[in-house]
Amino acid sequence: MDPELAALAATAGTTLVSSLTTEVWQRARDGIASLWRSSQPERADAITAELDTTRVDLMAAQGGGDTGTPAELGAEWQGRIRRLLVAHPEAADDLRSLLAELTPAAAVTPSVTQHATASGQGRIYQAGRDQNFTER
């Protein structure tokens, strides 16, 4: 298998499983089901049911403090997605688009640069957030 597709499947398995317990779970479910509907329509309903079961398992594990289940389920979905990509490599672009949609944009930390110049008796106060002063 192409290493790039293998890495994509690994990322997709992890992202999918972590998304199923968040507010975007429905979008993740529908997006993965859509991949199967396009590539293997006869399996789409089964995949949707498996996603629902995975979500139930994750919620139960989360409530019980089970930390191993998410990784195990991520590996299972990685395998399913990898097999789909081997049979239908054209699905990779749709999968990449779905992952970009599911990955929060807020994870990117903005960069801030500040510049200041003072002369004579001038003062400069710069802060990345709140700033408090007590002048004497």
Backbone as CSV, one residue per row, in Angstrom:
resi,resn,N_x,N_y,N_z,CA_x,CA_y,CA_z,C_x,C_y,C_z
1,MET,0.845,-1.184,0.000,0.000,0.000,0.000,0.887,1.241,0.000
2,ASP,0.415,2.248,-0.682,1.091,3.542,-0.734,1.226,4.084,0.692
3,PRO,2.446,4.471,1.130,2.645,4.971,2.494,1.772,6.194,2.818
4,GLU,1.523,7.021,1.814,0.691,8.202,2.041,-0.746,7.803,2.362
5,LEU,-1.258,6.796,1.662,-2.616,6.320,1.947,-2.679,5.624,3.307
6,ALA,-1.609,4.915,3.669,-1.563,4.266,4.977,-1.585,5.314,6.093
7,ALA,-0.823,6.386,5.907,-0.820,7.464,6.905,-2.179,8.155,6.954
8,LEU,-2.811,8.321,5.808,-4.140,8.924,5.761,-5.150,8.061,6.511
9,ALA,-5.082,6.753,6.320,-5.983,5.839,7.023,-5.748,5.899,8.528
10,ALA,-4.493,5.981,8.945,-4.186,6.074,10.379,-4.761,7.354,10.975
11,THR,-4.548,8.457,10.287,-5.088,9.732,10.763,-6.606,9.694,10.803
12,ALA,-7.197,9.117,9.773,-8.655,9.052,9.699,-9.237,8.212,10.829
13,GLY,-8.617,7.079,11.137,-9.119,6.233,12.228,-9.109,6.968,13.559
14,THR,-8.020,7.642,13.846,-7.895,8.399,15.097,-8.864,9.570,15.140
15,THR,-8.921,10.327,14.048,-9.798,11.499,13.998,-11.248,11.092,14.104
16,LEU,-11.627,10.034,13.403,-13.008,9.567,13.449,-13.416,9.197,14.865
17,VAL,-12.616,8.388,15.515,-12.965,7.932,16.858,-13.009,9.091,17.848
18,SER,-12.068,10.018,17.745,-12.095,11.154,18.669,-13.271,12.083,18.366
19,SER,-13.746,12.104,17.129,-14.879,12.966,16.760,-16.220,12.405,17.228
20,LEU,-16.294,11.104,17.400,-17.580,10.481,17.725,-18.104,10.833,19.115
21,THR,-17.274,11.414,19.954,-17.738,11.807,21.289,-17.802,13.331,21.432
22,THR,-17.812,14.028,20.306,-17.868,15.489,20.328,-19.133,15.967,19.625
23,GLU,-19.262,17.278,19.527,-20.436,17.859,18.877,-20.451,17.632,17.368
24,VAL,-19.347,17.213,16.771,-19.300,16.967,15.329,-19.495,15.493,14.975
25,TRP,-19.944,14.696,15.940,-20.052,13.263,15.695,-20.983,12.935,14.527
26,GLN,-22.075,13.656,14.398,-23.026,13.376,13.322,-22.378,13.634,11.962
27,ARG,-21.596,14.716,11.860,-20.899,15.025,10.611,-19.856,13.960,10.298
28,ALA,-19.142,13.505,11.319,-18.145,12.448,11.125,-18.827,11.167,10.634
29,ARG,-19.913,10.809,11.276,-20.680,9.606,10.906,-21.174,9.705,9.465
30,ASP,-21.800,10.827,9.134,-22.341,11.002,7.786,-21.240,11.031,6.729
31,GLY,-20.109,11.660,7.053,-19.005,11.739,6.100,-18.397,10.384,5.796
32,ILE,-18.187,9.578,6.828,-17.627,8.238,6.614,-18.629,7.358,5.872
33,ALA,-19.902,7.445,6.255,-20.928,6.673,5.548,-20.993,7.070,4.082
34,SER,-20.812,8.344,3.804,-20.824,8.838,2.425,-19.667,8.254,1.610
35,LEU,-18.509,8.104,2.241,-17.371,7.481,1.543,-17.731,6.064,1.093
36,TRP,-18.354,5.313,2.002,-18.732,3.953,1.658,-19.864,3.946,0.630
37,ARG,-20.806,4.865,0.775,-21.922,4.935,-0.168,-21.412,5.177,-1.589
38,SER,-20.367,5.980,-1.715,-19.795,6.274,-3.036,-18.970,5.115,-3.577
39,SER,-18.266,4.423,-2.687,-17.317,3.395,-3.121,-17.873,1.978,-3.057
40,GLN,-18.587,1.690,-1.988,-19.148,0.353,-1.777,-20.573,0.503,-1.235
41,PRO,-21.517,0.883,-2.089,-22.878,1.194,-1.616,-23.553,0.054,-0.863
42,GLU,-23.195,-1.161,-1.189,-23.815,-2.302,-0.506,-23.401,-2.392,0.965
43,ARG,-22.307,-1.740,1.353,-21.811,-1.770,2.736,-22.176,-0.520,3.532
44,ALA,-22.759,0.484,2.897,-22.988,1.777,3.551,-23.863,1.661,4.802
45,ASP,-24.951,0.905,4.735,-25.830,0.772,5.904,-25.126,0.055,7.052
46,ALA,-24.341,-0.967,6.722,-23.597,-1.693,7.756,-22.557,-0.789,8.404
47,ILE,-21.895,0.033,7.613,-20.883,0.954,8.145,-21.540,1.966,9.077
48,THR,-22.699,2.474,8.686,-23.421,3.427,9.533,-23.781,2.784,10.868
49,ALA,-24.251,1.548,10.832,-24.590,0.834,12.068,-23.343,0.598,12.924
50,GLU,-22.211,0.275,12.274,-20.963,0.060,13.006,-20.473,1.362,13.649
51,LEU,-20.667,2.477,12.968,-20.297,3.775,13.544,-21.151,4.081,14.774
52,ASP,-22.437,3.787,14.698,-23.320,4.005,15.848,-22.898,3.133,17.033
53,THR,-22.547,1.886,16.740,-22.083,0.981,17.800,-20.769,1.480,18.393
54,THR,-19.874,1.957,17.539,-18.600,2.501,18.009,-18.837,3.677,18.945
55,ARG,-19.767,4.546,18.594,-20.067,5.707,19.442,-20.600,5.262,20.798
56,VAL,-21.499,4.299,20.805,-22.040,3.780,22.066,-20.911,3.196,22.917
57,ASP,-20.029,2.419,22.291,-18.891,1.832,23.014,-17.973,2.909,23.588
58,LEU,-17.730,3.962,22.795,-16.872,5.056,23.261,-17.496,5.796,24.438
59,MET,-18.774,6.063,24.356,-19.461,6.772,25.437,-19.417,5.940,26.730
60,ALA,-19.623,4.643,26.603,-19.563,3.763,27.773,-18.151,3.735,28.349
61,ALA,-17.152,3.666,27.496,-15.760,3.647,27.951,-15.407,4.956,28.630
62,GLN,-15.878,6.054,28.054,-15.604,7.370,28.622,-16.225,7.494,30.012
63,GLY,-17.441,7.003,30.167,-18.125,7.058,31.455,-17.486,6.156,32.494
64,GLY,-16.884,5.059,32.048,-16.266,4.112,32.964,-14.785,4.335,33.181
65,GLY,-14.219,5.365,32.563,-12.800,5.658,32.736,-11.878,4.720,31.977
66,ASP,-12.417,3.991,31.007,-11.615,3.061,30.193,-10.805,3.843,29.179
67,THR,-9.493,3.816,29.294,-8.642,4.582,28.380,-8.140,3.754,27.193
68,GLY,-8.318,2.458,27.222,-7.821,1.609,26.142,-8.765,1.475,24.961
69,THR,-10.051,1.601,25.223,-11.049,1.402,24.171,-10.906,2.374,23.001
70,PRO,-10.700,3.680,23.226,-10.564,4.577,22.071,-9.435,4.178,21.120
71,ALA,-8.302,3.789,21.642,-7.179,3.384,20.788,-7.513,2.101,20.029
72,GLU,-8.161,1.185,20.705,-8.556,-0.077,20.064,-9.551,0.171,18.932
73,LEU,-10.552,0.997,19.193,-11.548,1.303,18.169,-10.938,2.126,17.033
74,GLY,-10.001,3.010,17.362,-9.299,3.766,16.333,-8.536,2.848,15.396
75,ALA,-7.904,1.825,15.950,-7.169,0.857,15.135,-8.117,0.059,14.240
76,GLU,-9.289,-0.297,14.787,-10.279,-1.012,13.970,-10.726,-0.171,12.777
77,TRP,-11.032,1.098,13.036,-11.483,1.975,11.951,-10.349,2.293,10.987
78,GLN,-9.147,2.365,11.498,-7.992,2.563,10.618,-7.921,1.411,9.619
79,GLY,-8.108,0.197,10.094,-8.082,-0.974,9.209,-9.200,-0.947,8.182
80,ARG,-10.403,-0.600,8.613,-11.526,-0.523,7.667,-11.262,0.530,6.588
81,ILE,-10.799,1.683,7.031,-10.553,2.778,6.085,-9.383,2.428,5.158
82,ARG,-8.363,1.791,5.694,-7.226,1.378,4.865,-7.685,0.417,3.781
83,ARG,-8.526,-0.549,4.149,-9.027,-1.505,3.151,-9.876,-0.811,2.091
84,LEU,-10.669,0.183,2.514,-11.456,0.950,1.549,-10.539,1.689,0.579
85,LEU,-9.478,2.301,1.101,-8.553,3.058,0.246,-7.755,2.152,-0.689
86,VAL,-7.449,0.946,-0.247,-6.750,0.000,-1.126,-7.656,-0.362,-2.306
87,ALA,-8.923,-0.606,-2.016,-9.861,-0.988,-3.073,-10.301,0.202,-3.914
88,HIS,-10.335,1.392,-3.295,-10.840,2.594,-3.975,-9.960,3.796,-3.639
89,PRO,-8.763,3.873,-4.207,-7.862,4.986,-3.889,-8.432,6.353,-4.266
90,GLU,-9.395,6.382,-5.153,-10.017,7.655,-5.532,-10.808,8.284,-4.378
91,ALA,-11.093,7.518,-3.338,-11.817,8.037,-2.172,-10.912,8.883,-1.270
92,ALA,-9.615,8.867,-1.518,-8.670,9.577,-0.652,-8.938,11.079,-0.605
93,ASP,-9.262,11.677,-1.744,-9.508,13.125,-1.754,-10.729,13.495,-0.914
94,ASP,-11.790,12.697,-1.024,-12.983,12.953,-0.207,-12.676,12.760,1.274
95,LEU,-11.856,11.769,1.591,-11.471,11.532,2.980,-10.639,12.693,3.514
96,ARG,-9.704,13.184,2.719,-8.906,14.339,3.143,-9.800,15.547,3.418
97,SER,-10.771,15.777,2.561,-11.697,16.902,2.753,-12.487,16.746,4.050
98,LEU,-12.947,15.527,4.321,-13.687,15.276,5.550,-12.806,15.519,6.768
99,LEU,-11.575,15.041,6.728,-10.660,15.230,7.858,-10.366,16.704,8.094
100,ALA,-10.212,17.462,7.024,-9.976,18.901,7.167,-11.175,19.575,7.820
101,GLU,-12.348,19.095,7.511,-13.570,19.652,8.097,-13.704,19.282,9.578
102,LEU,-13.285,18.071,9.930,-13.428,17.599,11.309,-12.330,18.115,12.231
103,THR,-11.171,18.430,11.666,-10.055,18.916,12.470,-10.310,20.373,12.818
104,PRO,-10.373,20.696,14.101,-10.691,22.070,14.467,-9.642,23.072,14.004
105,ALA,-10.116,24.132,13.405,-9.213,25.194,12.951,-8.572,25.903,14.131
106,ALA,-9.213,25.836,15.290,-8.680,26.499,16.476,-7.394,25.844,16.970
107,ALA,-7.078,24.654,16.460,-5.855,23.990,16.898,-4.610,24.728,16.418
108,VAL,-4.772,25.577,15.425,-3.652,26.362,14.922,-3.496,27.590,15.808
109,THR,-2.328,27.750,16.400,-2.075,28.871,17.288,-1.602,30.065,16.466
110,PRO,-2.293,31.196,16.597,-1.876,32.359,15.819,-0.547,32.912,16.342
111,SER,0.184,33.524,15.462,1.460,34.120,15.818,1.267,35.629,15.982
112,VAL,1.822,36.174,17.039,1.723,37.606,17.309,3.130,38.175,17.407
113,THR,3.363,39.272,16.696,4.650,39.953,16.757,4.389,41.404,17.134
114,GLN,5.121,41.889,18.113,4.966,43.278,18.538,6.292,44.006,18.353
115,HIS,6.202,45.241,17.897,7.380,46.083,17.718,7.089,47.433,18.362
116,ALA,8.076,48.001,19.006,7.897,49.327,19.614,9.249,50.043,19.633
117,THR,9.165,51.353,19.553,10.359,52.185,19.626,10.042,53.365,20.532
118,ALA,10.909,53.623,21.472,10.736,54.780,22.353,11.977,55.652,22.265
119,SER,11.771,56.931,22.487,12.923,57.838,22.494,12.726,58.852,23.613
120,GLY,13.808,59.413,24.047,13.745,60.404,25.113,13.169,59.807,26.381
121,GLN,12.129,60.416,26.911,11.485,59.974,28.148,10.282,59.057,27.878
122,GLY,10.134,58.593,26.645,8.981,57.786,26.253,8.924,56.444,26.963
123,ARG,7.723,55.960,27.165,7.491,54.645,27.772,6.709,53.784,26.793
124,ILE,6.974,52.516,26.847,6.256,51.570,26.000,5.697,50.482,26.901
125,TYR,4.434,50.202,26.694,3.774,49.124,27.425,3.194,48.168,26.385
126,GLN,3.616,46.929,26.414,3.091,45.933,25.492,2.670,44.710,26.282
127,ALA,1.600,44.094,25.823,1.124,42.883,26.487,0.393,42.018,25.471
128,GLY,0.415,40.765,25.706,-0.333,39.838,24.876,-1.759,39.700,25.334
129,ARG,-2.019,40.246,26.536,-3.368,40.196,27.068,-3.536,41.310,28.071
130,ASP,-4.106,41.041,29.232,-4.376,42.076,30.233,-3.082,42.684,30.763
131,GLN,-3.201,43.939,31.130,-2.054,44.631,31.688,-2.574,45.597,32.757
132,ASN,-1.945,45.591,33.921,-2.342,46.471,35.023,-1.166,47.325,35.454
133,PHE,-1.444,48.582,35.813,-0.392,49.529,36.205,-0.747,50.199,37.524
134,THR,0.281,50.476,38.269,0.159,51.344,39.442,1.306,52.334,39.328
135,GLU,0.990,53.551,38.936,2.008,54.579,38.758,2.269,55.275,40.082
136,ARG,3.500,55.604,40.342,3.849,56.323,41.571,4.310,57.691,41.244
